[in-house]
Structure formats: structure tokens, C-alpha cells
Amino acid sequence: MASRAKEVRETLGSESPFPSKNWQAVTYYPFAPLAATTNVDSKARSIYEKHLNALLAGTVDLNTGLRMMAEETQKMIDEQPNP
């Protein structure tokens, strides 16, 4: 098993446009743990998706879409009851 992992690490990036880079550095340190989820994550995700769809459809420009995401998410967070 360890030899297979070593083989994968050695071939990492070999088909990249930059094969001479030190691709083994990607796996030198362990990855950081995932962030903990909160009670507003799913609501924020739905807000992001709504505005991302508008961006992809071309109905709003990038700055407007990002501003609308931020404002609507902040409003949703502010409306959450404090524990």
C-alpha cells in the first residue's frame, strides 16, 4: 500500500503544463482539517447558488452578484437568534 502511495506522489503533476515544478511539495504537509459547519451554512449555500445562477446566466455582472451575495447572507446572519 505504501509503495502505491509513493508511486502516486511521484507521478503527481507529470502531465501538467509545468512538469518540472516540485509537485511532491503538495503532499509534504498533511491537509488542514475541514472547517466545522454552522447552523447557517445551508442557508448561505442556497443564497450563493441563487446569485451564482444569475451570474452564469449573465443577468447580473460579477461585482453586483458578489455584492448581492454578501448583503443577503449578512442579512440572513443578522436575523438569526443569538444563543
C-alpha positions as CSV (number, residue, x, y, z in Angstrom):
1,M,0.0,0.0,0.0
2,A,2.8,2.4,0.9
3,S,4.6,1.8,-2.4
4,R,1.4,2.6,-4.3
5,A,1.0,5.9,-2.4
6,K,4.7,6.7,-3.1
7,E,4.1,5.9,-6.8
8,V,1.1,8.2,-6.9
9,R,3.1,11.0,-5.2
10,E,5.9,10.6,-7.7
11,T,3.6,10.8,-10.7
12,L,1.6,13.8,-9.4
13,G,1.8,16.7,-11.9
14,S,3.7,14.7,-14.5
15,E,1.0,15.6,-17.1
16,S,0.8,19.2,-16.0
17,P,1.9,22.1,-18.3
18,F,4.6,22.6,-15.5
19,P,6.1,19.1,-15.0
20,S,9.4,20.4,-13.7
21,K,7.8,22.0,-10.7
22,N,8.1,20.3,-7.3
23,W,4.7,18.6,-7.2
24,Q,5.7,16.4,-4.3
25,A,5.5,19.5,-2.1
26,V,1.7,19.3,-2.4
27,T,1.7,16.3,-0.2
28,Y,4.6,17.2,2.1
29,Y,2.4,18.5,4.9
30,P,-1.0,17.0,5.9
31,F,-4.0,18.8,4.7
32,A,-5.8,21.1,7.1
33,P,-9.0,19.7,8.7
34,L,-12.3,20.8,7.3
35,A,-14.0,23.7,8.9
36,A,-16.8,23.0,11.3
37,T,-20.3,23.6,9.8
38,T,-22.7,26.1,11.4
39,N,-26.4,26.4,11.5
40,V,-26.4,29.0,8.7
41,D,-24.2,27.0,6.2
42,S,-27.1,25.5,4.2
43,K,-29.0,28.8,4.1
44,A,-25.8,30.7,2.9
45,R,-25.2,28.0,0.3
46,S,-28.7,28.5,-1.2
47,I,-28.1,32.2,-1.3
48,Y,-24.8,31.7,-3.1
49,E,-26.3,29.3,-5.6
50,K,-29.2,31.6,-6.4
51,H,-26.8,34.5,-7.2
52,L,-24.3,32.3,-8.9
53,N,-27.0,31.1,-11.3
54,A,-27.8,34.7,-12.1
55,L,-24.1,35.3,-12.7
56,L,-23.8,32.3,-15.0
57,A,-27.0,33.3,-16.9
58,G,-25.5,36.8,-17.5
59,T,-28.4,38.7,-15.9
60,V,-26.0,40.5,-13.4
61,D,-22.4,41.4,-13.6
62,L,-19.7,39.9,-11.3
63,N,-19.5,42.8,-8.8
64,T,-23.2,43.2,-8.5
65,G,-23.6,39.4,-8.0
66,L,-20.9,39.2,-5.3
67,R,-22.3,42.3,-3.6
68,M,-25.8,40.8,-3.6
69,M,-24.5,37.5,-2.2
70,A,-22.7,39.4,0.6
71,E,-25.6,41.6,1.5
72,E,-28.2,38.9,1.5
73,T,-26.0,36.5,3.5
74,Q,-25.2,39.2,6.1
75,K,-28.9,40.0,6.4
76,M,-29.7,36.3,7.0
77,I,-27.0,36.0,9.6
78,D,-28.1,39.2,11.4
79,E,-31.7,37.8,11.6
80,Q,-30.5,34.6,13.4
81,P,-31.4,34.5,17.0
82,N,-28.5,34.8,19.4
83,P,-28.0,31.8,21.6
